[in-house]
């Protein structure tokens, strides 16, 4: 980590505080000596800042570690109640609001489903959600909120036809700023993010599936989306639309003669409609609260098409950026998700990959809650990290004393 030297003393102090918090989040509990080594601060400077963070309630002491050379050490850890953050996910099928603690654990959660993402309906739900989530906070937590993160698909006003909605029914989204609306509602500073990128942020910072510095992240929901990790850092893109793999062109045209995109072959809206047409509980089967052979057969048929399309998309993406791995997650129940990951990896055998580096596959770990969890984590990262972007957690601890 880089240490700021010189310049404004208060800015330097704040930066060094963020470095210490970031080091502990990356490595786990650290002694003062380990903190000094991890951040590049002097032992004296690290001790002074650690004591201030303890006094502010951001850090706590853990039991002393004995059995090492020298005096027993007291590791410092993040205090779960030291800070909180609010996240909102605005989706095509539901709105979620979530408050997490300093470690990323859920504290208060609210969700409401809708049949169509009409602006008035969705924004009313979002307002209700933030009020309900904040009402569920423990005493004193409101004063320790780091901010508000809002995650939502890009270009929300498009693809109304894919949702079987009337023309212009989503047009009002193009003039709406949901983050500004909810910032005014809550009085919190808001950060806006693409929903699949937010899911990738949750996996990168709080999950464990991403283990390569260059990773393509794929999130399967009503529509398929993605995230991009390059050199260990989450990429947002100039307009926040990096990883929009749902818009990748695929072969063929739809029934209206329009060129097809990946969203037509690898999105759950297709499986959802097949389950509903069969008289089955689509949400129950997709999320795993219902099971049955008829639903499984429909999933198998959908998966065959989706896996082939995802394999081609992974190969295309790897030709542009040398990804080392692809992580697939989403709202699918774990059994179906794991089968989709395996089927996509197998489908790579049918893709001409001459000239491309090998790509390994893994299932994500954060699942259906990834998007709102990522939204909630963004303000914590912005307030308490010395890095401008979310990065892959380092795998090794600092050298021991």
C-alpha positions in Angstrom: 0.0 0.0 0.0 1.2 3.5 -0.8 1.6 6.0 2.1 0.9 9.6 1.5 3.7 11.8 2.8 3.7 15.6 3.2 0.8 17.8 2.3 -2.2 18.6 4.5 -1.9 16.9 7.9 -5.6 16.2 8.3 -5.8 14.6 4.8 -2.7 12.6 5.5 -4.2 11.4 8.8 -7.5 10.4 7.1 -5.7 8.6 4.4 -3.6 6.6 6.8 -6.7 5.8 8.8 -8.2 4.4 5.7 -5.1 2.4 4.9 -5.2 0.7 8.4 -8.9 -0.1 8.0 -8.3 -1.5 4.5 -5.3 -3.6 5.8 -7.4 -5.2 8.5 -10.3 -5.8 6.1 -7.9 -7.5 3.7 -5.9 -9.6 6.1 -8.1 -10.0 9.1 -7.1 -9.0 12.7 -3.6 -7.5 12.9 -1.3 -6.5 15.7 0.1 -2.9 15.7 3.4 -4.2 14.5 1.7 -6.1 11.6 -0.3 -3.0 10.8 2.8 -0.9 10.6 4.4 -3.4 8.2 1.3 -3.8 6.0 0.8 0.0 5.6 4.4 1.2 5.6 3.7 3.5 8.5 6.2 3.9 11.4 5.4 1.9 14.5 4.7 5.2 16.4 2.4 6.6 13.7 0.5 3.3 13.4 0.1 3.1 17.2 -1.3 6.7 17.4 -3.8 6.2 14.6 -4.9 2.7 15.9 -5.5 4.2 19.4 -7.7 6.9 17.7 -9.6 4.3 15.8 -10.2 2.3 19.0 -11.5 5.4 20.7 -13.8 6.2 17.8 -15.2 2.6 18.0 -14.1 1.5 14.5 -11.6 -1.0 15.9 -11.8 -3.5 18.8 -9.1 -5.5 20.5 -9.2 -9.3 20.2 -7.7 -11.8 22.7 -3.9 -11.8 22.9 -2.0 -14.2 20.8 0.6 -16.2 22.8 3.2 -18.7 21.7 5.1 -16.5 19.4 8.6 -15.1 19.9 8.5 -12.0 22.1 5.7 -10.4 24.0 2.1 -11.6 23.4 0.4 -9.5 20.7 -3.1 -8.1 20.8 -4.6 -8.2 17.3 -7.0 -5.4 16.3 -10.1 -6.2 14.3 -12.9 -4.1 12.7 -15.7 -3.4 15.1 -18.9 -4.8 13.5 -20.9 -1.9 15.1 -18.3 0.7 14.1 -20.0 1.6 10.9 -23.1 0.7 8.9 -24.2 1.2 5.3 -27.4 1.2 3.3 -27.8 -0.4 -0.1 -30.8 -0.4 -2.5 -31.1 -2.7 -5.5 -33.6 -1.7 -8.1 -34.4 -4.6 -10.4 -36.8 -5.7 -13.1 -38.6 -8.0 -10.7 -38.0 -6.6 -7.3 -36.6 -3.8 -5.1 -34.4 -4.6 -2.1 -33.0 -2.5 0.7 -30.3 -3.7 3.0 -28.2 -2.3 5.9 -24.9 -4.1 6.6 -22.5 -3.7 9.4 -18.8 -2.8 9.2 -17.9 -6.5 8.3 -20.6 -6.7 5.6 -23.1 -8.8 7.6 -26.8 -8.1 7.1 -28.5 -6.0 9.8 -31.8 -5.0 8.3 -33.4 -6.3 5.1 -36.5 -5.4 3.1 -37.8 -6.7 -0.3 -40.8 -6.1 -2.5 -41.6 -7.8 -5.8 -43.3 -6.2 -8.8 -44.6 -7.6 -12.1 -43.1 -4.8 -14.2 -40.4 -2.2 -13.4 -42.7 0.8 -14.0 -40.9 4.0 -12.7 -43.7 5.2 -10.3 -44.2 1.8 -8.8 -40.5 1.0 -8.4 -39.6 4.4 -6.9 -42.4 4.2 -4.4 -41.1 0.8 -3.4 -37.6 2.1 -3.1 -38.7 4.9 -0.7 -40.7 2.4 1.4 -37.7 0.1 1.4 -35.1 2.6 2.7 -37.5 3.7 5.4 -38.2 0.2 6.5 -34.5 -0.8 6.5 -33.5 2.2 8.5 -36.4 1.6 11.0 -34.9 -1.8 11.6 -31.5 -0.5 12.8 -30.3 -0.9 16.4 -30.0 2.1 18.6 -27.2 4.4 17.6 -26.6 2.8 14.2 -28.2 5.6 12.2 -25.5 8.0 13.3 -22.8 5.6 12.1 -24.1 5.2 8.5 -21.4 5.6 5.9 -23.8 6.3 3.1 -26.2 4.9 0.5 -25.4 2.7 -2.4 -27.9 2.3 -5.3 -27.6 -0.5 -7.8 -29.7 -0.8 -10.9 -29.4 -2.1 -14.5 -28.0 0.3 -17.0 -30.3 1.7 -19.7 -33.4 0.6 -17.7 -35.7 2.3 -20.3 -34.7 -0.2 -23.0 -35.8 -3.8 -23.6 -39.5 -3.1 -22.9 -40.4 -5.5 -25.7 -38.4 -8.3 -24.0 -40.5 -7.7 -20.9 -43.8 -7.7 -22.9 -44.5 -4.1 -21.9 -46.2 -1.3 -24.0 -44.0 1.1 -25.9 -42.6 4.0 -23.9 -43.8 2.4 -20.6 -40.2 2.6 -19.3 -39.3 5.9 -21.0 -39.5 7.9 -17.8 -36.5 6.1 -16.4 -34.2 8.0 -18.8 -35.0 11.2 -16.9 -34.9 9.8 -13.4 -32.0 9.9 -11.0 -32.9 7.2 -8.4 -29.7 7.9 -6.4 -30.6 11.6 -6.0 -34.2 10.7 -5.1 -33.2 8.3 -2.4 -30.4 10.6 -1.2 -33.0 13.3 -0.6 -35.3 10.7 1.1 -32.6 9.5 3.5 -30.3 12.5 3.9 -27.4 10.3 3.0 -24.7 10.8 0.3 -25.5 8.3 -2.5 -23.3 6.3 -4.8 -24.8 4.8 -8.0 -23.6 1.6 -9.6 -24.7 -0.9 -12.3 -26.4 -3.8 -10.6 -24.2 -6.6 -12.0 -21.1 -4.6 -11.3 -22.4 -4.2 -7.7 -22.8 -8.0 -7.5 -19.2 -8.4 -8.8 -18.1 -5.9 -6.1 -19.8 -8.0 -3.4 -18.1 -11.2 -4.7 -14.7 -9.5 -4.9 -14.8 -7.8 -1.5 -16.9 -10.2 0.6 -17.1 -13.5 -1.3 -14.4 -16.0 -2.2 -15.0 -17.2 -5.7 -12.8 -14.7 -7.5 -9.2 -15.8 -7.2 -7.6 -14.5 -10.4 -6.5 -11.0 -11.1 -8.3 -11.0 -14.4 -11.8 -12.4 -14.1 -15.0 -12.2 -16.1 -18.0 -12.2 -13.7 -21.4 -13.2 -15.0 -24.7 -12.7 -13.1 -27.8 -14.6 -14.2 -31.0 -12.9 -13.3 -34.1 -11.7 -15.2 -31.5 -10.5 -17.7 -27.9 -11.6 -17.8 -25.3 -9.1 -16.8 -21.6 -9.0 -15.9 -18.7 -7.4 -14.2 -15.0 -7.1 -15.1 -12.0 -7.4 -12.9 -8.6 -6.4 -14.4 -5.3 -6.5 -12.5 -7.3 -7.3 -9.4 -9.4 -4.2 -9.6 -13.1 -3.9 -10.3 -13.8 -1.9 -13.5 -16.7 0.5 -13.9 -16.1 1.9 -17.3 -16.3 5.5 -18.4 -20.1 5.6 -18.0 -20.4 2.7 -15.4 -21.4 0.2 -18.1 -18.4 -2.1 -18.1 -19.2 -5.8 -18.3 -22.5 -5.3 -20.1 -22.3 -8.8 -21.6 -26.0 -9.1 -22.0 -25.7 -6.8 -25.0 -23.2 -9.1 -26.8 -24.6 -10.0 -30.2 -25.4 -13.6 -30.9 -26.4 -15.5 -34.0 -29.9 -15.2 -35.4 -32.9 -12.9 -35.2 -35.9 -12.8 -33.0 -39.5 -13.3 -34.3 -39.7 -9.6 -35.2 -36.5 -9.8 -37.3 -34.3 -7.9 -34.8 -30.7 -9.2 -34.3 -30.4 -11.2 -31.1 -28.3 -10.5 -28.0 -27.0 -12.7 -25.2 -29.9 -11.6 -23.0 -32.2 -13.5 -25.4 -30.3 -16.8 -24.8 -29.0 -16.6 -21.2 -31.6 -14.7 -19.2 -33.9 -16.2 -16.7 -36.9 -14.4 -18.1 -37.1 -17.2 -20.7 -37.1 -19.9 -18.1 -39.5 -18.0 -15.9 -42.0 -17.9 -18.8 -41.6 -21.6 -19.5 -42.3 -22.4 -15.9 -45.4 -20.2 -15.7 -46.7 -21.6 -18.9 -46.4 -25.1 -17.4 -48.4 -23.9 -14.3 -45.4 -24.1 -12.0 -44.2 -21.7 -9.3 -41.5 -19.9 -11.3 -39.9 -18.1 -8.4 -40.0 -21.1 -6.1 -38.2 -23.3 -8.6 -35.7 -20.7 -9.6 -34.8 -19.8 -6.0 -35.0 -23.4 -4.8 -38.0 -23.4 -2.5 -39.8 -25.7 -4.8 -38.5 -28.8 -6.7 -40.0 -31.2 -9.2 -39.1 -33.2 -12.3 -41.2 -31.1 -14.7 -39.4 -27.9 -13.6 -36.0 -29.7 -13.8 -36.7 -30.7 -17.4 -37.6 -27.2 -18.4 -34.4 -25.9 -16.7 -32.4 -28.5 -18.5 -33.7 -27.3 -21.9 -33.1 -23.7 -21.0 -29.6 -24.5 -19.7 -28.5 -26.2 -22.9 -29.1 -23.0 -24.9 -27.8 -20.7 -22.1 -24.6 -22.6 -21.6 -23.7 -22.6 -25.3 -24.4 -18.9 -25.5 -22.4 -18.2 -22.3 -19.4 -20.3 -23.6 -19.3 -18.2 -26.8 -19.5 -15.0 -24.8 -16.7 -16.1 -22.5 -14.5 -16.9 -25.6 -15.3 -13.6 -27.2 -14.5 -11.7 -24.0 -11.3 -13.6 -23.6 -10.2 -12.6 -27.1 -10.4 -9.0 -26.1 -9.0 -9.3 -22.5 -7.0 -12.3 -21.4 -9.3 -13.4 -18.6 -7.9 -16.2 -16.4 -11.3 -17.3 -15.0 -15.0 -16.8 -15.3 -17.3 -16.7 -12.3 -21.0 -17.4 -12.8 -23.5 -16.5 -10.1 -27.1 -15.2 -10.0 -30.5 -15.8 -8.4 -30.6 -19.5 -9.5 -30.7 -22.0 -6.6 -27.3 -23.5 -5.9 -28.0 -26.8 -7.5 -29.1 -25.3 -10.8 -26.4 -22.7 -10.7 -23.7 -25.3 -10.3 -25.1 -27.3 -13.2 -25.1 -24.2 -15.4 -21.5 -23.5 -14.5 -20.5 -27.1 -15.4 -22.5 -27.0 -18.6 -20.9 -23.7 -19.7 -17.5 -25.1 -19.0 -18.3 -28.3 -21.0 -19.8 -26.1 -23.8 -16.4 -24.5 -24.2 -15.3 -27.7 -25.9 -17.6 -26.8 -28.8 -16.0 -23.3 -29.2 -13.0 -22.7 -31.5 -10.5 -21.3 -28.9 -7.4 -21.4 -31.1 -5.1 -18.6 -30.0 -6.9 -18.1 -26.7 -5.5 -18.8 -23.2 -7.2 -21.4 -21.0 -10.2 -20.2 -18.9 -11.2 -21.8 -15.7 -14.7 -21.6 -14.3 -16.2 -21.2 -10.8 -19.6 -20.7 -9.2 -20.1 -17.4 -7.2 -20.7 -17.5 -3.5 -22.9 -14.5 -2.8 -25.9 -15.6 -4.8 -29.3 -13.8 -5.0 -28.3 -11.1 -2.5 -25.1 -10.1 -4.4 -26.5 -7.0 -6.0 -28.0 -5.3 -2.9 -25.0 -6.5 -0.8 -22.6 -4.8 -3.3 -24.7 -1.7 -3.3 -24.4 -1.5 0.5 -20.7 -2.2 0.5 -19.9 0.6 -1.9 -20.3 3.5 0.7 -18.1 1.5 3.2 -15.4 1.2 0.6 -15.7 4.8 -0.4 -15.4 6.0 3.2 -12.9 3.6 4.7 -10.6 2.4 1.8 -7.4 4.1 0.6 -8.0 2.5 -2.9 -10.2 4.3 -5.4 -11.6 1.0 -6.7 -12.5 -2.3 -5.1 -9.7 -4.8 -5.4 -9.0 -8.5 -5.0 -8.2 -9.3 -1.4 -4.5 -10.2 -1.0 -4.0 -13.9 -0.1 -1.0 -13.6 2.3 -0.7 -12.0 5.7 2.1 -9.5 6.4 5.3 -11.1 7.7 5.0 -12.0 11.4 7.1 -10.3 14.0 
